[in-house]
Every structure is written in structure tokens, then in C-alpha cells.
């Protein structure tokens, strides 16, 4: 997977009829937000900023809790390895020796950055608490360093942005608004204003849609089941064989607050039995029909089955009664005819109960067993990366199952616009708004220094092969680059006017012994392009672009530009989405095993990237 592929797959840790239509940013929204900003400006009190001393004590307490946890939960070697990695001594000494707050802030930031990644253990509560305490300490020192002047400036800048905002915010405007709201949120005095912004910018920013044909292919199947019969009815022990042959069906039902799937089972029933009562044997056959329906309700709390329709028709025939004496046979026939209605009723009730239980067990396994592992793994990854799990909203129409998600932390924003309608047929689709990528990358990458290897590890890349070329080029390629990401908008992800623009923004770039100490933006533009076989791919439009904000470069700095272009030329491949998505051969849903799906629709519009497969 390319590093850009990560951007699309990342939010998927989290998977017809559109959500309700909302207006764009309105004058009413503008008036409301500006009023909230002005209220906070009047009431802001620099003396009530988070206390630095309390934040230091909180961090020292978190360090003690980590050390206590390691002491009681792991062996000496692993504990030593963890403590060596955490490197807690510098920040502890800086706090206890009353070092300058600038030194403590730097150590706190570096500690927090060390604890964001995919390493096993970063999801532990003690580690997450330490990471949070380090962030709060660095924030409190930063806020108090100028006695709240930065907060006042942030409110003024936010007011100016909102006054100038027209319609849908640009990607840059959204990032700036989010950055300023994050600053205000950290003061502890802007809760009401943050809440108002989150309500205005509160639309879902990720959607996963599954079309009815794919759902039916996954669920629908023929079932033939042969089981032994071992039961006693009215004192007669019955032994035999029963066979059910039928079809499981799935249909979507319109629902706004939950997703509803009607799962049905229609089958023919045949049995061939022998009843034993004393010395008499009764040979019987049975035929029947089963019509069973349950509704699978899906919402943010999980999966539930509802409904109790189980219609069973059962007709049994006494084929023969066996005994060596004719008199006994006549008496047995008479008794059998008298008891048959009651015996048939009991048999029907038992069949209804048995079929219902078997069906509900299989339906529950169909959902929970196949999804829980993925959800557990996704939740762990989010914890390791200091990301907040998304909130989910399920819905369904007659043709589509939809999961809308809002991916943001407590101080972050969602979309102001609804996702676009997909007006072409598809099996499955994902829609990602720019805000989802911005929220994730601002948390994970903003201000961090990462070399090429760490970036590869963080984004899930397992290395790449050497590129062809002479020895000099190969030696140069072996030198990893290092980038210091920008605090604001470290990742560029713009999905507008049928062009997807992706890239990175940094404030320093290093390659070997060469250093560029300047703000830079490295981007690539991609356009949806249909190939000969009908697959739609994202094809890079031109070369990777390197921009230094229009600033004039020295000769040595200008010489770094082709180096940067070459380094990121491998990061942003010529074509994306050109490979088929193959479902694993050992997937739990047997009907989908080995299936290949290809992208047949890609749209980049109004901040949303839509990818549909079929």
C-alpha cells in the first residue's frame, strides 16, 4: 500500500438513499457563531487558564502509575525495555529541578509524540493517560507563556474567518477553523463556543454503503440439512431421519434510525420415521413447508433479531403398523388414528421451535462473529494512535444499507455539508470527507518529526523494493528523508471539482546531510480516469509539485527541490485504485470467498471523495 493508500484506508477502521439534506453554512449559522465568539471574548480570563503547576503534578502522577503498572504486570526484561523506550527521566528531572517551562514543554511534546504509533501496548490505559497528561502539560505551558494573548488572537482570527466564510469552507479554511477551535478548547473556558461549532460542523464525514445485490449474495444461500429424529410423543419412541431443503433470503427495509434486514427461510420438510410402542412398530412419513421470517435490526448498540413469524405446515401419514398378530395391529391402528391429531400438533410445535432456534443461532453468527474481530482491532488501532472512535448512525432503504460515521475528537469538527448522492449502481461504496482525514492527521502527525522508516511503520507500509538505476542513484535512494510536519494541516487532502489533491506540509526537510529549513508543501493531483476494462482509477495529473510559499530560495535550497520531488515521487504513485479488491479465500462468508471487486466510480466533489466498487 502506498502512503496515500493509507489516507483512504485509515478512516475505514472505522465501513441509494442519502442522509437527510442539510443546508450549507448559513447566515443564521454565521450570526450564531460570531455571537458565541464575542461572548467568549468578553468573558475570557487569562487567570483561569489551566495551571502549569497542576499539569506538572498530573504528569508526575501518570508517570508513577505507568511505573507501578510495569512493576506488577510484566517481567524484568520487558519492564526495562519499556522504561528505556519511554525515557521518562529527562522530563521527570526537568519538572523536579524547576527547569524552564520551555524545556519542560519540549520534553512533554516529545514524550507525547513517542506514544503515538501502532506499537503493541500503546492502547493500555496507563500509557494513554500518560500521553494525555503530556499533551495537557505542553498545552498549559503554551497557553500561559504569553498570558493568554494567543487565545485572544485566536478568537479574533476565528471571528474574521467566520465573517468571510461563504458557502462550503475551503480545505484551508476548515483546517484553520479546526486549529483555532482546538486552541480555544484547551483553555477550559470555551466549552459553549466549541459546542456551537460542533453543532454547525456536525454532519457525518465518513459513509460506508452496501448495495442490495452484494448483501443478498452474502446472505442468500440454499440449505439442505439432514438430521436424525430422536424423540418421544405420547409415549411412542420415534426414530428416523428428517430432511429440510430450502432457501435463505435477505431484503432491505426502509428505516431511518436503524438498518433493517428482513431475513427469511422457506423450505420443504420430509421425514421417514419408525415409532416404537411396546412390541408395535409404526411406520410414518411426513411432509411439510416452513416459512420463517426475522428482522435483523442494526444500530450503534449492536445487532438484534426481532419478529416471530414461523409458519409450519406438517402432514404425517401412517404407512404401516407392524406386529405379528392381526388383532394387535387392528387395536394399534385404532389407537393411532385417535391420537394422531394430538401427536401431529405436538410434532408441529416441536418443529417450529427447533427451526426457529437453529435459524436464530445462524443469523446471530452471521453478524456478530464476522464483525466483532474487525471492530476490536479497529478500536485498538485508534487507541494506539490517540484517536477518538467515531459515532455511527445506521439506516437502510429498499436498495441500500448505510453506515454514516462522524470521526472527530471532542475539540474537532465534522462536515457542514451532507455527503453526495451516488446515482450509479454499485455493490459497495465508501465516501470520505476532507474533515475525517484532517482530524486524523492533525492528531497523529501535526508538529511531529518523522524519518522515512518511522513514516513507513506508522502508515503500515512493509518496505519497498529498490528502484532501478546505477549505483550512485541506488546509494542516494538508500538515504532516508526526514520531515518535520506543520502544526496546521500536516496532510493535504482536497477533494474538489473532480480533482483529488494530496500531499504533505512541513517546516523542515532533511535528506542525508542536506537540510532545508523552510516551509514546504509537496502535493500531487489525481483525476478519475476510466481504463479499457471499465475500471476507474485515480491517475496522477503531471509531476509531484513542490511549493515553498512563493519565497525566494538560495542556490543550495533550490538544489533541494529535485531531491524532494524524487523522494515524494515514490510516495505518490502514478496510478491509484488500479488493483482489484479480492475477498480472502478463507472469509467467514463462504459465498463471498475469492470474489474480486473493481472500482467503477470515483468522484471528488465539494470536499467529498466517493469510491464505488462492483
Secondary structure, DSSP 8 states (H G I E B T S, - for coil): --HHHHHHHHGGG-----------S-HHHHHHHHHHHHHHHHH--GGGS--HHHHHHHHHHHHHHHHHHHHHHS-HHHHHHHHHHH--HHHHHHHHTT--HHHHHHHHHHHHHHT-SS-TTTTSHHHHHHHHHHHHHHHHHHHHHTTTHHHHHHHHHHHHHHHH--SS--HHHHHHHHHHHHHHHTTTS-HHHHHHHHHHT-B--EEEEEEHHHHHHHH-EEEEEEEEEEEEETTEEEEEEEEEEEEEEEEEE-BSSSEEEEEEEEEEEEEEEEEEETTEEEEEEEEEEEEEEEEEEEETTEEEEEEEEEEEEEEEEEEEEE-S-HHHHHHHHHHHHHHHHHHHHHHHHHHHHHHHHHHHHHHHIIIIIHHHHHHHHHHHHHHHTT----EEEEEE-SSEEEEEEE---TT---BSS------S--SEEEEEEHHHHHHHHHHHTTT-EEEHHHHHHHTT-------SS-HHHHHHHHS-EEEEE-SS-SEEEEEETTEEEEEEEEEEEEETTEEE-S-EEEEEEEEEEE-TTS-EEEEE-SS-EEE-TT----HHHHHHHHHHHHHHHTTS-SEES-S-EE--TT-SSGGGTT-EE-EEEEEEETTEEEEEE-
